[in-house]
Amino acid sequence: MNSKTIFSSCFFIAAMNVTQAQNPDSAAIKAINEQSFSRHIKVLASDEFKGRKPFTIGETKTINYLKKEFELLGLKPGHGKSYFQQVPMVDIKSVPEEKMVFKGQNGAVEAFYQTGFVAGTKHVEPVVSISDSPLIFAGYGIVAPEYGWNDYAGLDVKGKTVVVLINDPGFKDPKLFKGENMTYYGRWTYKFEEAARQGAAGILIVHDDVPAGYPWSVVRSGWSKSKLQLEAEDQNKSRAVVEGWISLDIAKKLLALAGKDESLFSEASKPGFKAVDLGLTTSLTIKNSIKRSVSNNVLALLPGKKKADECLIYSAHWDHFGVGEIIKGDSVYHGAVDNATGVAALLELAAAFKKVNPDRSVLFVSFTGEEQGLLGSEYYAKHPVFPIAKTLADINMDMMSPMGKTKDIIVYGYGQSELEDYAAASAQKQGRFVVKEPVPSSGLYYRSDHFNFAKVGIPSLFTGSGVDHVKYGKEWGTKQAADYIKTRYHSPQDNFDEKSWDMSGMVEDVRLLFDLGFKLNIASRFPAWKNGSEFKKIRENYPVNKD
């Protein structure tokens, strides 16, 4: 350990010791309680709120409820004179041709829509197409200088379609990237973004259940619906014309047609891999139905008494899926756990912070469009109320468990920033401990709103309810979590049930997040990303508070 590292570590420990000595007022902790918590969830997850889908009466009721509650707490509007930040969106329903044909000297491979391929476009145009676009296998489609990795090295893909693998090389080789812990480079969203930066006309990701973390049915379902996206000045023409997925079976057939075998996929996981021209071409036309509308983020501000120009953000998305397919006699997708719990937690934290008169400002943000692709948080990150360099961190809440108290609390993306050290200290005060996410290869750190803060360099924390139940143990808790995903997640059965819900665990988790944020708010310096984080260099571009 060099002297700079030793100094930094000692400085952080000293700062933690100072802040731990300044405990928040007990009245603030008591403001986070089961009665008010359950009251908010009961309202937000009710039939009256119609599943809280953007552009519906459910949105109107939700954002006005939040505005009223923030006003009652005495918080100021967080967006100038308004509690609302308008988020312009475009709804695109992309319908590709029923068949995508890949041609080579030795024949052709046909992929059929929804069974062999899915595709869409972000281009806001009635019709888009690619014609006889050459196919290039570009490994994982990653450019990551900090890992010495560049799948596009020496490659010109303008007018071409790249075929890439899901996840990152660490999935195959634990010595590469972060091993089993997926980095952002493994996410499909990154791969589309990088293909656009490289100038590709099209990009097709090879789906594989295990490294993706979900079956083809999830891909098919998600890509058969219309998609919301943010309004862009260039109408998203900077993106690839065609973005999509192909099944593993189709990918294998393409390799065979190109005179290759599956060993090419294994080669892609080795350092120094060079992209391969498959000697194939493809064409595709996509027709779009386009609608425009405006949704809203809800922002409430508690100004700091000493450093009002600096802020800590707490966030939780308010949106869900509205009214849809009838399942077991219900068509309202209530979203009680996902994410009325997080929104209620946001209100509880606002009530708590109102009692301690914080040093720095605290901004409470409830985002729209999370279920449509983290859209509200993406818009905020591009149009922040506080400058990025003046924002300490984002603490995000999404899907809190109603099964009661646990000994543990999960930190997703463990190893990213010093925020997890704050979390560990606050957990210890409760006699609890921090654990890593159970399936790190799933990349959950990159799948909720805090991620858009991380992308612009703001340290971001995403915790999950633990599973090691204080009374029934870890096995029981794990089964409860799995049962929710299997039977209620993203379905009308995600209901609030006062009789069966045990709110005590949620309350304890939110009190932990309050304690964490209180310490962070009065700390002498901003939290930092840890070595190895893909976001560390981004933060270093901003002159943040390092005193």
Disulfide bonds with the S-S distance in Angstrom:
none
